[in-house]
Each structure stands twice: as structure tokens, then as C-alpha cells.
């Protein structure tokens, strides 16, 4: 029998190199569909938010007929147009010289400058693609190429696997922002395996003992992961007063599901709530993570609604993950570190190699 060898991970440069991060910025974060949060935050015409997508500022605004996104600079002299979040009244107006743009990006006012004097290709804001699925907002900064995938194509089989979860109807009850001193790929690799769960997440494994069985090598994520006897959700007790989503099948009412949507969306789905993670790469060794806790609005309207049983449990598990990811990132800084290895139960983590090779280039993952 041939000896089985461990497969090698990405190189040190992929986690620490500025040049590598710049390649990812252009080939992935600015060119692929990027998960940007919940669309219901833009609840009325004129509501906007400003996103920082790997160093590029984007305005997302709800118009009367949909959501629009634009690069956040005026076509006149380049001033930033908006910051933070809020609501614009009627038009996006530059704070410098008061050039104004309709919510769809068209230039509608240029004081003391005739419209015909403005070059035709500068009579609107630089557009950014925006689309939604399940109440989640995605943006793509680069203009689509002939072979560019739609959001639907990029999501692949995920929507079908989660069809019974009422994702579009859920609302955000709480959000937590984390700054993690680790590369974005370290976080995704960690999310994509449970080899670490027994040692890093004792509380989680008490609710879901399957996470520590055989190093997590026998988990069937498509079917969902069973809880311990009597438990059915991610809280310290494994139970809650909230009702399960009414549209779930019998298995989904007692099992946990998870999805990783490249490049930056992690979804963990319990029977009564969803934890939606958006991963925002900032630098080779710095990542912002926003965790939104989504619940059925009917449950949220009940007297005494309190999401803290799920939020507090998740916050503990998240901080355990971020701490170990920071430890991995720090260890890989050693000049003696070249690259690591994937154990057999980490096969899902190999997806990151395939994804990076496809988007950045085969040379990026060459052994």
C-alpha cells in the first residue's frame, strides 16, 4: 500500500506577504462577489452605507426601484461623497463643490458648469454591481467581464441546500464586530474544519459532541450535524424558548448546518437563529469580522425577547476561534516557517488552495 502523505498548505508568503495580498485584492476582493451585510439595513429610499472593501470605498444606497452601489468619489475633483451611514435627501451631493448625483449615479447638477462641458464618461458615478440573495447584500467592484459569473452562479448549490431556512425574512437582533490579527484565509480555513474543535471549543462540543469525534472527520455538513440528546440549537443549554423556524424539515429542527461562501461569507444555521459572518480583509495580518445574529421577526416581537442565550454562546466560540487564529498567524511569521500541512480531516480546508489557484494563479499555490 502506498504511503499517504500530508498535503502542503499555502506558503508563508500567502499569509504575510504584502505583494500577495495586493494580488488577492485585485483578483478576488475587487473582482468577485463580496458579501457586504444585510440588505434590510437600507430600509427606505435614500438610506445608505459606506463600505470599505479591501481599501476601496463604496457607497451603497437604496433607490425607489432597488439598491445601487458606486465608488465613493466625485467625478469632478475626486472628493469623498459620503461617510458612515444615514439617509440622503433627493441626491448624493459632493461636499466640495456641490456637484449632485441621482441615487442611480447620474450627474444631475454641476453648479456654474454646463452639463455639455462635462466629459460624457464622467457624467455618472463609477458603478459597482450590487445584488441580493436571502436578504444578504453582495457587491462586485470590477465591471463584469464576458465570463463573469452572476451572483446566482457564484453561490452554486448553497441556496438550494438552505431553501427551507426563511433567510430573506429574518432580521438582525444583534451584531458584534471583531478585529482579528490574522490573515483572512486563516479564518476561513479554521471555519472549514473541526479538527481543532475538541481542544479549542469545549463548550461547543458539549452541545455538539460530533464535533470532537474522530477529529471531525466524519461530519456530514449537507445533512447537518446532530446535537447531543435533548439539544437542538447553539446556546449553552442547547435549547431555547424560541420556536424553530416553521419551514424547516424534521432533520433541520435538530441539526446544525454551515456554509462557507468564498471569498468572505460564513453562515452557521441553527433551527431558531442564524449567525452570519462577513469577513473583511484589511491587511495581510488584519481582518475585521462582523457577526450578525438573525432571528424570526415574529419571535423578536414577542414580549421579553432576548437573544443573549445565542449571542453570548457564539461570542465565546468566536473569541476562541479568533485567539487560535491569531496564534497560527503569529507562528507563521517565523523565518523558519515555509508552509504547513493539512491532515486528512482538514480536506475541506484544501478548498482555499483550489480557490486561490483559480483566482490568483497556479503559481500562488505551487509547492
C-alpha angles and dihedrals in degrees: 000000000000115000113253113228128200114253118240123247128224116296128263089256091061090061102035108022120109091203092052091049090052090054089052092047092057100034099039119012095042097033106041132060105280121202108236106176138269118338093213089074084078094063103164142019109291095024109133144173132194117227129198105213106188092316098324118109117224131184115212115191135173115233129190090268104034146311122312131190130197140174106265103245137090116249090224105064103343101257117161108256106202141006136197114354137300140105131300119212112226100322145019103253124196111235092215108058101354098249105164134210133195115242089259089058102258116142106243103166136028107169114230090355120101113232090234089061092062112087109253094239090056098053093098138037117267103269127232120196115246129186139158139219126180091351091305119126122222130184133193117198102194119075108256117265123216091266097040115131123237117236088256091055092045092054091055114178096349098097091050092050091051098038095121094054109092092227098155092053097050123103133207113256097172140001132198125196120207130189108209123192093218140089116270091241092057089059093049093046090050091050091050098061139044099202086109097047100091093055101033103035112040093154092050092048091053088061095038109027090176088074091071098039113111091345090297091295097132101050117133104205095177091059092038132245118275121233124222117282110295095012124105110160143042105270130109090263095039089235138076142186090244118100121242117255105280095226097059123109122238094269094048090053090065103025136073124230132195136189133189113203112189133264103019117344125102119180125190114184127199125178093259105026144019128222108209116192123197113194115207115192110214104166137343091279102025129075132170116214124193116195115197118194110213126198140172107274090224089059090046089055094055117105111263096018106171122175094185095103089065097031095052092047093049093045090057093048092045094051090049089053095047092049093053091044090053089050090053092048092049093048092051090058091076113111087226092061114095103161138320135229139250119232116220092260089056094065091120089060088062086073088079089061092051092045094049092046091052096047105030102026141274090265088065092070101029113139 
